[in-house]
Amino acid sequence: MSTPAVRRISECFVKPQLCNQICNLTPWDIIMLSTNYIQKGLLFKKPANLVHDHDFIQNLLDNLKHSLSLTLSHFYPLSGRFVTHKTQNPPSCTVSVDCKNSDGARFIHATLDMTIADILSPVDVPPIVQSFFDHHKAVNHDGHSMPLLSIQVTELVDGVFIGCSMNHSVGDGTAYWNFFNTWSQIFQAQSEAENHEYDVPISRQPIHNRWFPHNCSPPISLPFKHHEEFIWRSETPLLRERFFHFSAESIAKLKAKANSESNTTTISSFQSLSALVWRSITRARSPPSEQKTTCRLAANNRPRMKPPVVEEYFGNCVHAVSAETTTGELLENGIGWAAGKLHVAVAELTDRVVVEFLEGWLGSPFIIQMGRYFDPYSLMMGSSPRFNMYGCEFGMGKAVAARSGYANKFDGKVSAYPGREGGGSIDLEVCLLPHIMSALESDQEFIGAVTVFDPMLS
């Protein structure tokens, strides 16, 4: 029996009421031009009494579009397109966001003849989930011709998935979830108001004064004649994607063990969990004991800068820290040893380290090419369990689950989500080659820490 396909019903463009801005890109933004868009979304249950009510979905779509327009007035770079200006002598180019000459953000309504259970019950994330997002396989540089933001609302038999594709050169995960939460806040306020035209006060106003290193005058000139010199598109191999749930109690045990083994109290919960994942996936890969292995963590630079950059800063402000060792050392020592190396890597990320990196980049600019950046024995921990994903509600109550699209996935990519029940629980979305995932599922140390959790019953 063939799998039903997502069917697009309609699409339109949504703009803020007024936007005439030009936004320059920072080094953090430019570095991301060859990676994929951020693709994250939330799955909601339809209200039980409205499952077959056509007016419900139409009203939802109307309210989503209206509140999106109001939200874009605060997050106006998302309504723009990239523009490149070139010079010939010497050959160079600059990339910026033009909000003047743009159609705005894309808004898509689609349907799928499947249920929430069809999406959440399989052990692996079904491939159909990738169809819940626009901009499939697009890289951020495609924002010259594609919208920088695209929303797809996919109606299931008993649910609604709201998927958001946001250009990663415009903002990072912190910026992404600030946008999503603000959209939800405005939606809720508009739904409760009699007059839908009033301006909704928001709790976290985005800051668009983009951060540049000292002695750096925007726009930043790049030493390239053509974008083909720095854009590289790669095909992700066939991967298995699976979510693993870790309760707050399980993570507390990991943290206690890691700190006890290291005779310290400074190792965090996430460093302890990351150490478990690093050891377990490395063991599943079975490389030679002398093989180098690296674990990278995506770190938010905002609180590390001097003076600190506010959390509401809208743009990219992240850095990848890494710990490296040999397979033999990693597996011969315990979780506390691995977590200790990760703790040191995070602690050593300071304002000075970030500024020196950016100064070096300005002297010799480069663009990250994801497929060439990671080796077969590395691991990347992305996203964050600190992001307020389940605080986003659109008149349907708390989301049942969070899911992601095709974007920025490879063998060894692990993304962290807050657990739906809160309290410090964490969900990990793990992407591995099929035979490695099978080995991980048989790893007793890893599976022993995983907690059975059914979002359908919560």
N, C-alpha and C positions, 0 to 999 in steps of 0.2 A: 504494500500500500504506500503510495507516494505521500511525502510530507506536504501539507498545505503551504502555499506561498504567501508572503506579505503582499498585499495589493494596495497600491496608492490610490486614494480616492480624490484628493485635491491638494493643491499647494498654493501658497501665496507668500508675499513678502510683508514683513512688519517693520516699521520704522518708528523712531522716536519722533515727537512732534517737531522738534527743531534740533539740527545738529550741523554745524559748519566747521568742525575741528579737523586739524591735521595733527596726528600723534607720531612722534619719532620713536623708533625702537632702540632699546638699550642693548648692550652686549648680551645680557641674559636672554633677551627676546630673539636676537639675531641668531644666536647659537642653535636655536630650535627650528630653523627654517626647513630643514630636511627631515624632521620627524613627523609623525602623524598628528592629526587633531586629537584632543582629549575627547573620548567618547564614554560617557557615563550616563546612567539613567535609573529610574525608579519604577518598580512594578506595584500597582495599586489594585485592590479589589474594588469592583463596582459595588455601590450600595445594593444590598440584597433585593430591595424592592424596585430597583431601577435597572436590573440586568437587561431587560428587553425593551427599555424605554428609549425610543429614538431621540426624544427631546432632551434626555439627560446628556447624551454625547454632544449634541449640537450646542446646548448651553455651555457645556464644559469647554468646547473648542472656542466659542465666542469669548468666554471669560479669560481663557488662557491667552488668546491673541491680544485682547484689550490690556490685560495686566502686563503682558510682555512688552507692549509699546511703552507703557509707563516705566517699566524696569529699564528699558534701553535708554531712557532719558538720563538715567544715572550711570549706566554702563555703555556710554555712547560709542567707544571704540568697536564694540561688537556689531555695530550697524554698518561698519565701513568695509573697504576693500584695501588691499595692499597696492601701492604704486611704487615703481622703481624709476629713478632718474639716473641716467648714465652720463659720464664724461669720457672723452676720448684720449686726452693727453695729460697725465697718464691714464690708462684705462681704469675706471672705477665705477661704482654704483652705490646708491643709497636706497634703502627700503623704508617706507613709512606707511601709516594708515591714513587713508583719505575717507573721511566721513561725509564729505560734501557730495561726491558723485557716486552714489551707491543706491542700490535697490533696498538695502536693509538686510535684516535677518530672514532666512527662509523658514516657513512654517508648513509642515506636512501633516496631513491626516491620512492614516493608513489603517487597514483592517487585516486580521488574521484569524482564521477559523481554528483556533486552538484555545486551550484553557490555561489558567495559571498552573495547574498541576502538570500539564504537558511541558511547561517551561522549567518548573522547579523540581519535579520528581526524579528525572533521570540523574544518574550519578554524575555524569559529565554535563557541562553547559551545552545545550543543543546548539548546533551551528546556526539555526534560524535566528538566534538572538542577534547575530551580526546584522541582520536585516532590519533591526529596530532602530538603526542609526543611518543618517545620511552621511555623505562624504566617505564612502567606503574606500579605503586604501589611499585617500588623498594625503598629500604632505602639506605642511603649513604654507609653503611657498605658493601652493595653488590658490591661496587666498587672494591672489591678483584677479582671478576670474570667478572664484567660488565665494559664497558668503562666509564671513568669518564666524558666524553662528548659524546653526541650523537645528531646529527643533522638530522632532518627529513624534507624533502622538499616534501610537498603534493600539487600536481597539481590539481586545481579545473577546472571547465569548463571555467571560465573567470578570474581566479585568481591563486595565488600561496601563500601557507602558509609556512613560514620558522619557524619551531619549534625547540627549543634548550632545551635539558635536560642536566643540569650541576650538578655535584656532589656538594652538599651544604657543605660538609666537606672540600672542596678545596677552596671555595670562597663564599662570600655573594652577595647580590644584587648589591652593588657598583662594585664589581669585575666582576660580570656577565655582566652588561651593558657596562663596559669598554671593555670587550672581544668582545661583540656584535658590538659595535661602531667601534672598531679597525678592525674587520673583514670587516665591511662595507666600511671603509676607504680604506683598502687594495684592496678590490674588485673593488671599483670605480677607483682607481689609475691604477690597472692592466688592466681594461677594456679600459682605455684611452691611454694606452701605446702600442707602437709597439713591444717593447721587453718585454715579460712577465716575464723575469727572473731577472730583476733588483730588488734590495732591496728597498722597499717602506718605506720612513720615516714616522713614526707614531706620532700623536700629544700627546698621553698619554702612555708613555712606562711603562708597569707594573713593580712594584717593588716586587721582590721575596725574599728579606731578611726578613724572617718571624719574627714577633714580639713575644717575650717571656717575661714573668715577670722577674724581677731581681732575681738572685739566682735560676733560673730554667734552668737546662741544658738539652737540647733535646738529644735523644728522650725521651718523657714523658712516664714513666712506669705506667701502669694501673693495679690495684689490682684484676684482673679477670683471672680465669682459662680458660673460654670459652666465646665466644661472645654471647651465649644464656643468659648469666647473665645480659647483658645490652641492647640487641636488642629486641625490642617489636614491633610486627606488629599488626596494628589495621585496621579494616574495617570501612570506613567512612559511616555513615548512608545515606539514600537517602536525598539529599539536592536539593534545588533550588538555581541556580546561576544566578544572574542578575546584569547587569551594570546600574549604575545610573550616570548621567552626571550633573556636577555643573559648571555653567559658572563662569568666573572671577567676573562678577557683583554680582552673587548670593553669592559667597564666601566672597566678600568684605562686603556685608550686614551682613553676619553671624559674621564676624570679628568685625565690628563696634558695633554690638549688644552685643557681648560677652565682649568687652572692656568697653562699656558703662555701662553694668550691674555690672561689676567688678570695675568700677572707676579706670581704668588703661589703658595703651597703649601697654602693653608688650605681650599680648596674640596673638599668631600667627594665620595665616589663617588656617593652618592644625589643630592646637589645637581646633579652633572654630568648624571646620567641624567634627572633631572627637567627640567633645562634643555633637553635634547634633545627630550623629550616635549612640553614647552610650545611650543617653536618649531615642531615638526613638526605638531602638531595645529592650531596657529594657522594655519600655512601651508595645511593641508588645508581649513580653514574659509573661507579667502580673504576675510576682511573688509576694509573700506577701511583704508588706512594710518593714518588718524587714530583708528580705533576703539580704545578702551581694552580691554586684555586683562589678566587676573589669573591668577596661579598660586598656589594655596594648598597648604600642606603641613600635615599633622596632626603636631603635635609633642607629645612626652611631657613633661609638666611636672615629673614626680617629681624628676629630678636638678637642676632649675632652682630649686626652692624653697629657702628659707633658714629653718630647716635643711632639708636634702633630705628628700623623702618617699620611703620605701623602695620598691623595685621590687615588693615583695610586697603593697603597699597595694591592697586590693580595693575598687574604685570607679572613678569617672571622674576622670582627672587629665590631660586633654589640652587643647590650645589650637591653633587654626588660625592659622598665620602666613601672610602673603601678600606677594607682590611684584606691582606693577602698572606697566604701561608702555603705549605704543601699539603697535599691530601693526607700524607702520613701523619704530620703534626696535628692536623685538624681532628682526625679520627682517633688518634692515640690519646689525646687529651680530652677532658670532659667539656660539658656545655659551658661551665664557668670560664674556662680558658678561652673558648671562642667568643663568648659574650664580652669578656674583658678586652679582647682585641677590637671588637666593634665599639665598645665604650670609649676606648682611647681614640679611635678614629673620629668619633663624634665630638669628643672633648677638644680635640686639636683643631676643629674647624672654628676659627676665630675671624674677626674683622680683618686682621692683617693677612691671613691666608687668602680670604676672598678677594681683597683689594689687589694683592700680588698676582693672583690668578687673572684678574681682569686687566691689569696693566700689561701682563704678558700677552693676553689675548689681543689687546689693542695694538701691540707691536707686530703681531702675526695672527690676524683673524682666521678662524676656522669655523666650520659648521659641523655639528655632530651628525654622523651618518650611522644610524642605529645598528644596522646589520654588520657594520665593520667595527663597531665600538666594543662589542661583547664577544668573548671567546666561548667555546663550548663548555668550559669548566667554571664559568662565572655565574653569579646570581645577582639579580637586581631586585631590591625591595622598594617598590614604588607606592604611590598614594599614601594615605595616612588614616589610622583609626581615630584620629582627632577630628577629622572633618565631620561636620554636622550634616550627615546625609539623611538621617531619619527624622530630622526636624522639618523637612520639606513636606508640606501637605497641601493638596489642591482640592479641598472639599471632599476628599475620599478617605480621610483618616490617615494613619501612619502607613507608610509603604510596607509591602510584604517582603520585598527584597530589593537589593541594588545589583545591577549587572552592567557589563561594559561591552564595547564593540570589538572590532578587529584591531583597533589602533594600538601601536607600540607594544606588540606582543612577540615574544620569541622564547625559545627554550631556556628556561631559567628565570623568566619574569614572574615575580610574585607581587600582587597588589593587596594592600591592607585596607580593610573596611571596618567600621565599627560594627559590633554585633547588634542585631536588631533589638535584643532585650536590654542593651546598654550595660551599665555597671562595670565597664572595663573589659567586656567580652570583645573578641576580635574575630572577624572572618578573613581568611586568606584565599585569594583567587590565585591558583597555581597553574602555570602554563609549562608543560613539559612534553618532550617527545613521548609517544605512546609507551615504548618499552621502559622508559625511565619512570613514567607515572606508575606503571604496574609495579615496578620495584619499590617505589615510595609507599605504595599502598600496603606493601608487605613489611615495611620497616617498623619494627615493634616500638622503638623509642618514639618515633613520630606519631604513629597511630595511637599509642598509649596516652598521648597528650590531647588528641582530638576528642571533642565532645559531640555526641549525637544531638542534633538540634533540627527540628522540623518547623520551618517558618509557616507552613500551612496550618499548624496547630496552635500557633502563638497568637 
